[in-house]
Every structure is written in C-alpha cells, then in structure tokens.
Amino acid sequence: MELQGLSTDQAPPLSVPIRFFITAPLFGILAGFLIFFSDTATLMNRYSTESIVITHILTIGFLGFIMLGSLTQMLPVLASAKIPKPQTTSMTSYLLLVTGSIFMFLGLLQHSSIFTTLAFLGLGSGFILILISIAMGIKTVKHFNSTVKGMAISVAFALSIVFMGLYLLYGYITHDITASHLLIANIHSVWAIFGFAGILIISVSFQVLPMFYVAPKFKQFCKNRVVYIISTGLGLWLFLNLFFENYAFIGKIWLALFFLAFATTVWIKFNKRRRPISDVTVWYWRSASIFLMLGVFLWITDEYFKHEYIVMVAILIGGGFILSIMIGMLYKIVPFLVWFHLNAMGYMSIPTMVEMIDKKLSKIQFLLFLASLIGFIFSFYYSDFLKPSALFFIISMIILEYNITQPIRLYIKTKKTKPDFDMSMFK
Amino acid sequence: MNSIKEYLTTDHRKCDELFAAMEHKASESLSDAKEMVQEFVNETERHFQLEERVMFEEFEQKTGMTQGPTQMMRHEHSQIRGLMKDLLDAIDENNNDKFFGTSETLMILMQQHNMKEEQMLYPMAQQHLSANSDRIVEMMDSLVVE
C-alpha cells in the first residue's frame, strides 16, 4: 500500500496551474478583437477561416488552457496522482502551446505553410506532452472514484481530438482539403465539446457541486454510469456518421438526452443546495445550465435547418455552457489556491478567499459576458449587434484578467513579507 | 461494530451537516448563529482529537510512520483550527464579510481534507489496524475532549 500518498508536496507549485489560468482571458481578449473586426456573414459560416481561428483561440487558448491547468492541479490533490516533473512539464507544454496556437492563427489567416507547420509542431508536441504526463499521473492513482474515472476518459477524448486536429492542420500545410476533411472536422468538434469538455465538466461536477455549494450528492447511477453512456453515445454517433449517415441523428438524440438531463440536474441541485450564499459562480452555473439546454435543443433541431444554426449552437454550448463554467471555476479555484499556498507557508493574517476578488467587478464581468453572448446570438438577425457584443466580450475578458490576477498580486506581495509562523518543519 | 473507516466517515458527515446548518443560520442572523457555530467548532475539534489522540497514534505506532500522511493531516487540522477561530472572531465582531469569507475557505479546505482522509488515509488505517479495529473504535467512542 502507498504510504507516501499524502505528503506536503502533493499540491503542485502554484505556478503549474496558474500560468494556464491567467493566460486564458488574454486569448479571450484576442478572440474578441477578431470578432470585432469580422462580420456576421463570414462568422455564420463555420468553415470560414475567421470562424475556425476564433473558435480555436477560444477552445485551445481559453477552454483548453483552463481545463489542462485544472487537471494538473486537481489530480494530485484529489486523487494523489503523481504527474511526472509537473513544473517542467507544465512550463514546456505551456510555451509550446502558446507559440503553437499563435502560429496556427497566423498560419490560417495568412495562408502560410511555414506558420502552420510550426503550429503543427508546437501544438502537437505541447498537447501530447501534457496529456501523456496527465495520463501517466492517472496511472499512478490507487483509489479511483467517479471523478477520476471521468477525467481519465476525457483525457482519452482529448488525445483523440488532438490527433484529429493535427490531421486537419496538416491539410492546411499541404493545401489539400478533401471531403474527409469536413467529416473529420465535424467529429473533432463534437468529440471536443461532448467528449473532452462535456465529460470533464460532468465528472468534476460530481465533486464540485456538493463540495463548493453543499448541493445534494449525485446519485450512484449518475456517478457510475453516465460518463460511460455518453462515451458510448459518442462512439455510436461516430459509427453512424461514418457508415449510416442518415441515421446519425440517433447518436445525436442519445447524447442530447443525457446532456439535457445533466443541465436539468445542475439546475435542480442548485435549487436544493444547502449553502445560502449566492455569488457570481452560482450565476455562472445557472446560466451555463440554461445555455446548455438551449444549445442541445437547437443542435437536434438544427438537422431540419440543414446546419444553418450550427454556429449558434457553438455560441450556446461553447460560450454559454463551457466558457461560463470555466470562468465560474476560475473565480473559486484561483483565490483558494492562493490562500492555500500562503497559509501552508505560514502566512496566517491574509484576506479570506472571498475578499481577494472584488465582488462588484466580478458581477459586472458576468453581466457583460452574458450580454455579449446574447448579443452574438441576435447578431444572426441584426448584424449591427456584432460589434457592440464583441466590445462587451473584450471588456468582460479584461475585467476577468484583472479579477483573477488580483489574488496573484496579493500572493506575490505577501511572499515578500515575513510569515507569521515558520513552517520549515513541515517541508 | 463499525470499522474505523465507517466510524470516522460518518463523523465527517455529521460535521458537514452542522456546517450547513450553521451557515444557514448565519445567513439569517449572524449574532443568532453563535451557538450553532460553537457547536460545529466543538464537534470538529472532537473529530480532530479522535484522530490525533487515538487513530493517528495507533497508525503511527503500527507503521512506524510519524512523518508521513498523519503529519500532513495534523498540519491541515491546524489550518482548519485557525479558520474556526476566525469564524468565532467574525461573530464577535459581527462582521458578515469576514464570516462568509472564512466559511467559504473553511468549507473547501475541509472537503478537500475529508476527501484525502476518506479515500487514502482511512482505507490505509483500516488495512493496518483491522485486527484492533473494534478496540480503536471503542476508544474513540469514549474519548473525552481536552
């Protein structure tokens, strides 16, 4: 039996997850500017270069970074997973991913094979390095619970979407966009949304909702089966798409039912939560649940509109559901990590985690973010809405960056002072 | 008789219940919540002593590990004790922001701590101390809090 499972070095250094967290809103700002300088006709086509670039700034730069940062933090703490050389892995993959992403955006926008080749190398090695390290960490886990199992499955989906993504990027390097390119692009996006992000969010919510909000625990059926059922649904959807395309809607309905059930469950659990406090993170979870319901519903009915609304589905699910939950999580996890690390170093007279972020500013940030999403949706009908919505989005991302760096600034400032207690005996 | 793991896990749930009840009361009126906060603090302190004075001692004696997981748990207990003191201070100062700021930090820390114990330490303890499980549970059950 592992006796060293609980040790002081269990939590990785603060910089391991934080570098990913504080970079995410910067990519958000960049995406906002690209939307501002684009137009609705271009953005309504999911395969336009601008749409692909903006989507990936947000999915890799924002969502991917937060999810990878969270995995490197949560697995060692919640499951005693030992990610090999966390500091070096995190730093190296971070640099590769940042440069790879920037080369990808430049390469696609400027049709440059050199940049897309560099992007292929940077993103490929960056993603594979961090995902394989996380997978190796998961392999060391002794006591699997439903959250860790879900994380493991979502990492497997992440690896498969990375390989699909690399194949797609290769098409841009060789300027060879075949019919299979669009099919793989579709599988890549559905597996990314429901396989990687969806499964990760669902399995993390098994722990987070009862832990942060004292909401009722999920039923054993949910914890033990839902992730497998969704994975099977994604496999079925893939099989039907490849061989019986006319019946692919069956796979869609399968997935939609479980995600609708999840959205409803989140809403009900928040109604039944025992914590009386309502902060901006509760607003984010609640709005995420509504956006997920609307998004999934539109995703099914979109079949009848010949995919006319698929970009709106992406806004509702990608922005309204996934992005919302990621931002909500940042507001909880960043101040807690700062408090936890400072306290462990012997600094006792520090602000509480609630005091570390300006409540009013976080509410303004939420409202601007919400307004931008609603504005983006209505831009389909009134193109004049696009620019003000993009501005709202940019401002909300700037405020988000300011808000989550507030605790980090406190951390840096406090570390320069002498701790209240000498904690070296615990090292 | 319960196993060590079951006994201490049930005790965690009891503390969770008291925490939720105390926070609920405090959201209605901070000054009226003092009694419930004190009850939560007492119960949590009792739980810590069950571990520190009985279970951890037995575990350390049996495995010879005094610098391992139990030391880490003792350290987290001291962090939680600090926050519980802040909670009581917040009530005395009638400071709403301080109270809920502290309770938020306390809750996450406590849940994370409980998870480590329930998923790692208790199963380890149960395995190493199974022969004396009944005796240890009995000792914990009759412990007088210092």
Interface residues (C-beta under 8 A of the other chain):
Chain A: M1 E2 L3 Q4 G5 L6 S7 T8 Q10 V77 L78 A79 S80 K142 H143 N145 Q207 P210 M211 F212 V214 R274 R275 P276 I277 K332 F336 W339 F340 N343 A344 M348 P351 T352 M353 V354 E355 F426
Chain B: D16 F19 A20 E23 H24 S27 T63 M65 G68 P69 Q71 M72 M73 H75 Q79 G82 D86 D97 K98 F100 G101 T102 E104 T105 M107 I108 L109 Q111 Q112 M115 K116 Q119 M120 L121 P123 M124 Q127 H128
